[in-house]
């Protein structure tokens, strides 16, 4: 592929790329964003579920080796997913937060990042990645908000992670006390 045929990075009049305290880089509001605004399209390669599963297995193998484990795949429908790992997909740099100000929304087969509330100029954009509970230990959360469970899991499962972690802390304290 020649340099001229590569897609240009996705842009938005609402967002700009900056360094992030959450995870390296992130997108920030370049101006005040009203609630309900479509901020940026999450773009990438449309793939089958089977290909999505293959890519997920390769990602997990890389993560086990310590080579990074970022997840960029969105479900489009029952047959297809969207792999947004391409460098030109600027929306892939929006970080997770347990107190997100955006959400992903499927609109006519496309994925949009939409403001959940009014967002102030300069505020970092974030959304809840909505990961399931099955592999929660693979996805530590760095958002640092008051509601953070320490791991990236969907809001409805965070209480379970907190319960597991509390139980483990209590068991460790009891073990230390017994060893003393």
Long-range contacts (C-beta under 8 A, 24 or more apart in sequence): 6-88, 7-43, 7-86, 7-88, 8-88, 9-87, 9-88, 9-89, 9-90, 10-40, 10-41, 10-43, 10-88, 10-89, 10-90, 10-91, 11-40, 11-90, 12-39, 12-40, 12-90, 14-39, 14-40, 15-39, 15-40, 15-90, 15-125, 17-90, 17-93, 18-124, 20-95, 20-124, 21-124, 21-144, 22-95, 22-96, 22-97, 22-124, 22-126, 22-142, 22-143, 22-144, 23-95, 23-142, 25-93, 26-93, 26-94, 26-95, 26-124, 26-125, 26-126, 27-90, 27-91, 27-93, 27-94, 27-124, 27-125, 28-122, 28-123, 28-124, 28-125, 29-119, 29-120, 29-121, 29-122, 29-123, 29-125, 30-121, 31-121, 32-118, 32-119, 32-120, 32-121, 33-115, 33-118, 33-119, 34-115, 34-118, 35-115, 35-116, 35-117, 35-118, 36-114, 36-115, 37-114, 37-115, 38-105, 38-107, 38-112, 38-113, 38-114, 39-102, 39-112, 39-113, 39-114, 39-115, 39-125, 40-90, 40-91, 40-94, 40-112, 40-113, 41-91, 41-110, 41-111, 41-112, 41-113, 42-74, 42-82, 42-84, 42-89, 42-91, 42-92, 42-104, 42-111, 42-112, 42-113, 43-82, 43-84, 43-86, 43-88, 43-89, 43-91, 43-111, 44-72, 44-74, 44-82, 44-83, 44-84, 44-85, 44-86, 44-89, 44-92, 45-82, 45-83, 45-86, 46-76, 46-80, 46-81, 46-82, 47-73, 47-80, 47-81, 47-82, 47-83, 48-79, 48-80, 48-81, 49-78, 49-79, 49-80, 49-81, 51-81, 52-81, 52-83, 55-83, 60-138, 63-138, 69-138, 69-139, 71-129, 71-131, 71-139, 74-104, 74-111, 76-106, 76-109, 76-111, 77-109, 82-111, 84-111, 94-125, 94-126, 94-127, 95-124, 95-125, 95-126, 95-142, 95-143, 96-126, 96-127, 96-128, 96-129, 96-141, 96-143, 96-152, 97-124, 97-126, 97-127, 97-128, 97-143, 97-145, 98-128, 98-141, 98-143, 98-145, 98-147, 98-148, 98-149, 98-155, 98-158, 99-126, 99-143, 99-145, 99-146, 99-147, 99-148, 100-126, 100-127, 100-128, 101-125, 101-126, 101-127, 102-126, 102-127, 103-127, 103-128, 128-154, 128-155, 130-154, 130-155, 132-157, 133-157, 133-160, 133-161, 136-161
